[in-house]
Amino acid sequence: MRFETIAARGGRDVPSASRPLTPPIYQTSVYAFETMEDVESAWEGKQPGFLYGRYGGPNTAMLEAMMAALEGGEAAVACASGMGAHTALFLALLARGDHLVAARDLYGTTTAFLNEELSRLGVETTFVDATEPAQVLAALTPGTRAVYVESISNPLLKLVDLEALGAELARRSIELIVDSSLTSPAVLRPLSLGATVVVHSATKLISGHGDVTAGVVVGRREQMDRVRATMIKLGTNLGSFDAWLAVRGLRTLHVRLERQSANALALARFLEGRQEVSRVYYPGLPSHPQHGLAQRLFKNGAGAICSFDVKGGAPAVERFMAGLRLIEFAPSFGDVATTWSYPARTSHRRLSDDDKAALGIGPGLVRLSVGLEAVQDLIEDLTGALDRTRS
Ligand SMILES: *Cc1c(COP(=O)(O)O)cnc(C)c1O
């Protein structure tokens, strides 16, 4: 082979009697075939075979297999982001004229997607207080195809009685879609409680190290085949490296969540005892209005997210920020490092003060994403910052 040919084709096959213990990153956008029969059977799905990057590759297939198994679903589809997963799911499932019932407490971009994109395509959404299954059922119409809720709402940590809702919706053949980004399968397995589809921002707890943007949908096989077909047309596919990182994150998910939940509970208890804090929101606390439901639904703790109201509103929150030494402000959650966010200026900034107040998002509301640090270091940091809010 001449120089140019070696440059174009050389070094691809490295003989080895062993195989990598850790799966490699398949950084290829296309696959090579030996026979036309192989082309046919791979394309028609008669035997396993990868084709082209946008259709998925070995690393996304590994993430999908793990997520389907951990959630107890038949199949999964990995996407480029949580919103990419939502887009593929909603467009696969819904058509013009269909009706959706959704929780009022939702991730801001999801609300915007339902109101500003799906509505243009002729899919109407009715928003309800999903903590009351009766309100969800009262909003159903003959055209309702699906009910959409978050497993724990952000930032006020409201829960949905998935068992009660799932049983009622199953009787009416209506899908129950659960965004489980705040719980992850280490804390909650919605499919075992009556949900029919689970969707994740794998950017958060699944990957867990603040270095991935990804999403996953899990559900029945025929349904996921449709989601994948839509995803392939939309182009919201996940890259190999991000899929590989998400799989690596999943390996420690249950251990991380066990410690993060324990740390979050300790911080929630600590915050409840502080005079500068008027209210703490954490489903693991007996003071949470749905604590009994949390104990029934969750395993291994109540998750990594905890919110609280600082007395004194926005000026007190500014002093709180100035007083923190360890915990950083970052508008996401799920990292191994503890971070905090301020919903009034981040996720809910576009809402009017009245709308924020109606949702219960006041100017003193702080959201913590609790990490793996020694909890005493976190308590000392919060003590210093809360002391500052009084000055
Ligand atoms: C972050 C988040 C999303 C969106 O996920 P991206 O990965 O940012 O696209 C959707 N739902 C919830 C509950 C989230 O926290």
The ligand as a Tripos MOL2 file, in Angstrom:
@<TRIPOS>MOLECULE
LIG
   15    15     1     0     0
SMALL
NO_CHARGES

@<TRIPOS>ATOM
      1 C1        -33.0470   18.9820   33.0310 C.3       1 LIG1
      2 C2        -34.4140   18.4670   32.9310 C.ar      1 LIG1
      3 C3        -35.0180   18.2630   31.6900 C.ar      1 LIG1
      4 C4        -34.3400   18.6150   30.3840 C.3       1 LIG1
      5 O1        -33.2050   17.8230   30.1800 O.3       1 LIG1
      6 P1        -31.9460   18.3290   29.3040 P.3       1 LIG1
      7 O2        -30.9920   17.1810   29.4180 O.co2     1 LIG1
      8 O3        -31.4600   19.6060   29.8880 O.co2     1 LIG1
      9 O4        -32.4560   18.5230   27.9160 O.co2     1 LIG1
     10 C5        -36.3090   17.7250   31.6590 C.ar      1 LIG1
     11 N1        -36.9690   17.4240   32.8020 N.ar      1 LIG1
     12 C6        -36.4060   17.6160   34.0130 C.ar      1 LIG1
     13 C7        -37.1870   17.2680   35.2450 C.3       1 LIG1
     14 C8        -35.1190   18.1450   34.1250 C.ar      1 LIG1
     15 O5        -34.5820   18.3330   35.3290 O.3       1 LIG1
@<TRIPOS>BOND
     1     1     2 1
     2     2     3 ar
     3     2    14 ar
     4     3     4 1
     5     3    10 ar
     6     4     5 1
     7     5     6 1
     8     6     7 2
     9     6     8 1
    10     6     9 1
    11    10    11 ar
    12    11    12 ar
    13    12    13 1
    14    12    14 ar
    15    14    15 1
@<TRIPOS>SUBSTRUCTURE
     1 LIG1         1 GROUP 0 **** ****
